[in-house]
Amino acid sequence: MSRDTCFSFHPGHNLHFTKIDSFNQPRNLVDISHVVDTAFLVTVNGVTDFWYHHNPDRLISALESSMPEGIEVTEDKKFLFVYTGELVERFNMAQEQFSSCIRITEKISKKPEVVAIIKSLHAENIKKLIERGISA
């Protein structure tokens, strides 16, 4: 887990796993293209608008790998699903400019005991990977 990892679940950021099953149906096909920075031009049911995502590189990569007609959005136009053939990438989209990412330094800067636990977990995970012959 990087100190630069975003922990926000607000629109335009991460999709919380509990939302996937709750809001994934019905879906509509969508046409989407990257415009600039975090902005994407999206057309759903003939209506075109700007949507935003905090990690445009991840979304661009998924779009480049998408299957024909493999891009869908939920009926409420919040969650984007991109089928790459190997997996389904899910995105929590914002229909307006969104808040800044919440970083680990902001979440734990006043809690050194949490920092110590995270460092310990990382060390243990790296140790397990090395034991299994996987480079860390």
C-alpha positions in Angstrom: 0.0 0.0 0.0 1.6 3.3 -1.1 1.4 6.5 0.8 -0.1 7.9 -2.4 -2.9 5.4 -2.4 -6.3 7.1 -2.5 -8.8 6.0 0.2 -11.7 8.1 -1.0 -15.0 6.4 -1.9 -16.7 9.7 -3.0 -17.9 10.1 -6.7 -15.0 10.0 -9.0 -12.8 7.9 -6.7 -12.8 4.3 -5.6 -15.8 2.0 -5.8 -16.6 0.4 -2.5 -17.1 -3.3 -2.8 -20.5 -3.2 -1.1 -21.8 -0.9 -3.9 -20.9 -3.4 -6.7 -23.8 -5.8 -6.0 -26.2 -3.1 -4.8 -26.1 -0.9 -7.9 -24.9 -2.9 -10.8 -28.3 -3.5 -12.6 -29.7 -2.5 -15.0 -27.0 -1.3 -17.3 -26.8 0.8 -20.5 -24.1 0.8 -23.2 -22.0 3.9 -23.1 -19.5 5.6 -25.4 -16.6 7.2 -23.6 -13.4 9.0 -24.6 -10.7 10.7 -22.6 -10.6 14.5 -23.1 -7.9 15.9 -20.7 -6.7 15.2 -17.2 -9.5 13.6 -15.2 -12.2 14.5 -17.7 -14.0 12.1 -20.0 -16.6 12.7 -22.6 -19.5 10.2 -22.1 -22.6 9.5 -24.2 -25.4 7.5 -22.6 -28.8 7.1 -24.4 -27.9 9.9 -26.7 -27.0 12.4 -24.0 -23.4 13.6 -23.9 -21.8 15.0 -20.8 -18.4 15.3 -19.0 -17.6 12.7 -16.3 -14.5 12.6 -14.1 -12.4 10.0 -12.5 -9.4 10.4 -10.1 -7.3 7.8 -11.8 -7.5 8.6 -15.5 -4.5 6.4 -16.4 -6.3 3.3 -15.1 -9.5 4.2 -16.9 -7.7 4.9 -20.2 -5.9 1.6 -19.9 -9.2 -0.3 -19.3 -10.8 1.5 -22.3 -7.9 0.6 -24.5 -8.3 -3.0 -23.6 -12.1 -3.1 -23.7 -14.1 -5.5 -25.8 -16.4 -4.1 -28.6 -19.6 -3.0 -26.9 -18.0 -3.9 -23.6 -18.5 -0.6 -21.8 -21.6 -0.2 -19.7 -22.9 2.2 -17.1 -25.5 1.7 -14.4 -29.0 3.2 -14.9 -28.2 5.9 -12.4 -25.1 6.8 -14.3 -22.7 6.4 -11.3 -20.8 3.2 -12.0 -18.9 2.3 -15.2 -18.1 -1.3 -16.1 -15.4 -1.9 -18.7 -15.1 -5.5 -20.0 -11.5 -6.3 -21.1 -12.0 -9.9 -22.0 -10.1 -11.1 -19.0 -11.8 -9.1 -16.3 -14.3 -6.4 -15.6 -12.9 -3.1 -14.5 -15.3 -1.0 -12.3 -15.2 2.7 -11.9 -17.1 5.1 -9.6 -17.6 8.1 -11.8 -18.4 11.7 -10.9 -20.6 13.9 -13.1 -19.1 17.1 -11.7 -15.6 18.1 -10.5 -14.8 16.0 -7.4 -13.1 16.3 -4.1 -9.4 15.6 -3.7 -8.1 12.1 -2.9 -7.8 11.1 0.7 -4.2 9.9 1.2 -2.8 7.6 3.9 -0.8 10.5 5.3 -4.0 12.4 6.0 -5.8 9.4 7.5 -3.0 8.3 9.9 -0.7 11.3 10.4 -1.9 11.7 14.0 -2.0 8.0 14.7 1.6 6.6 14.9 0.4 3.3 16.3 -1.5 2.7 13.0 1.7 3.5 11.0 3.5 0.9 13.0 0.8 -1.7 12.3 0.9 -0.9 8.6 4.7 -1.2 8.4 4.5 -4.5 10.3 1.9 -5.9 7.9 3.9 -4.8 4.9 7.0 -6.5 6.3 5.0 -9.7 7.0 3.5 -9.7 3.5 6.9 -9.2 1.8 8.3 -12.1 3.9 5.4 -14.4 2.8 5.9 -13.5 -0.8 9.6 -14.2 -0.6 9.0 -17.5 1.1 6.6 -18.4 -1.8 9.3 -17.5 -4.4 7.6 -14.3 -5.5 9.8 -11.2 -5.8 8.5 -8.3 -3.7 
